[in-house]
């Protein structure tokens, strides 16, 4: 029988349970996907703790994105059994199989294995929406990426560099910064070696950053306002480090803007925006220009350990839960099937 990670009471990941369930019959217009990998995102941790804006009724299965194979189709157009797909969900990805509609499915890029496909759209979609739709990053501008060792931060480094920006990456370790450099970062700052606001001013000869990509919040956000250029855009992606306060005098002096980024909600309100985003991201993926960095691949039963990697900030890029032989490491280059 298929398995799913189930949240029956809100709290830490250790409160979750791995349970079996009976496959439900498909309604017309639905497909069944055998899940080969599920991506972990920090909102999953917040959701099971009851601290996210989306609060599904109990019980529910966490997980916003997955990848796998279509194994059954019931009167659904545009899809076929055997296709390798990415599945987009609001929750429900930590499982062996899922029922979805064709609108939730995207063809898995031929350059990706399942774990990469399952960790692609949330991070890179957020970075795309932040930098292009909201921040309107232009070639030659200075982009400051906080948390550049995380999945969404690395995606911002990749996309920012492709857009022609000068990318400054910040992170907490040399290992994370090395990955950021490999993905295109021009300048590297370790938080514990130099105040990043001083480093940004030094790197830019006092000019400051034009766009700040901030999934951290807290003091990082507040100090970012002290190293920005005139007309800067500060992009609020998240607040893993706490809620930051915007000093209105600093924003006024620099003619700066603070912009909230909710990539998923933006698409729900304007589906056409999402179609453009996905088309561009998949084109870049097929061309080998972008790729998630999956630092940890764990079996489904190790869901709590996997979520702890996010909480303790031990992941470099992304973490994936993998099923069956998908736990095997992918081959280097070419098409991946595991």
HELIX and SHEET records of a PDB file:
HELIX    1   1 UNK A   13  UNK A   15  5                                   3    
HELIX    2   2 UNK A   42  UNK A   48  1                                   7    
HELIX    3   3 UNK A  102  UNK A  104  5                                   3    
HELIX    4   4 UNK A  114  UNK A  118  1                                   5    
HELIX    5   5 UNK A  121  UNK A  128  1                                   8    
HELIX    6   6 UNK A  129  UNK A  134  3                                   6    
HELIX    7   7 UNK A  151  UNK A  162  1                                  12    
HELIX    8   8 UNK A  174  UNK A  182  1                                   9    
HELIX    9   9 UNK A  196  UNK A  203  1                                   8    
HELIX   10  10 UNK A  218  UNK A  224  1                                   7    
HELIX   11  11 UNK A  248  UNK A  254  1                                   7    
HELIX   12  12 UNK A  263  UNK A  269  1                                   7    
HELIX   13  13 UNK A  271  UNK A  286  1                                  16    
HELIX   14  14 UNK A  300  UNK A  302  5                                   3    
HELIX   15  15 UNK A  303  UNK A  311  1                                   9    
HELIX   16  16 UNK A  324  UNK A  327  5                                   4    
SHEET    1   A 2 UNK A   2  UNK A   6  0                                        
SHEET    2   A 2 UNK A  17  UNK A  21 -1                                        
SHEET    1   B 5 UNK A  97  UNK A 101  0                                        
SHEET    2   B 5 UNK A  30  UNK A  39 -1                                        
SHEET    3   B 5 UNK A  65  UNK A  74 -1                                        
SHEET    4   B 5 UNK A  84  UNK A  88 -1                                        
SHEET    5   B 5 UNK A 105  UNK A 107 -1                                        
SHEET    1   C 4 UNK A  97  UNK A 101  0                                        
SHEET    2   C 4 UNK A  30  UNK A  39 -1                                        
SHEET    3   C 4 UNK A 318  UNK A 322 -1                                        
SHEET    4   C 4 UNK A 294  UNK A 299  1                                        
SHEET    1   D 6 UNK A 187  UNK A 190  0                                        
SHEET    2   D 6 UNK A 166  UNK A 171  1                                        
SHEET    3   D 6 UNK A 142  UNK A 145  1                                        
SHEET    4   D 6 UNK A 209  UNK A 214  1                                        
SHEET    5   D 6 UNK A 228  UNK A 236  1                                        
SHEET    6   D 6 UNK A 257  UNK A 260  1                                        
END                                                                             
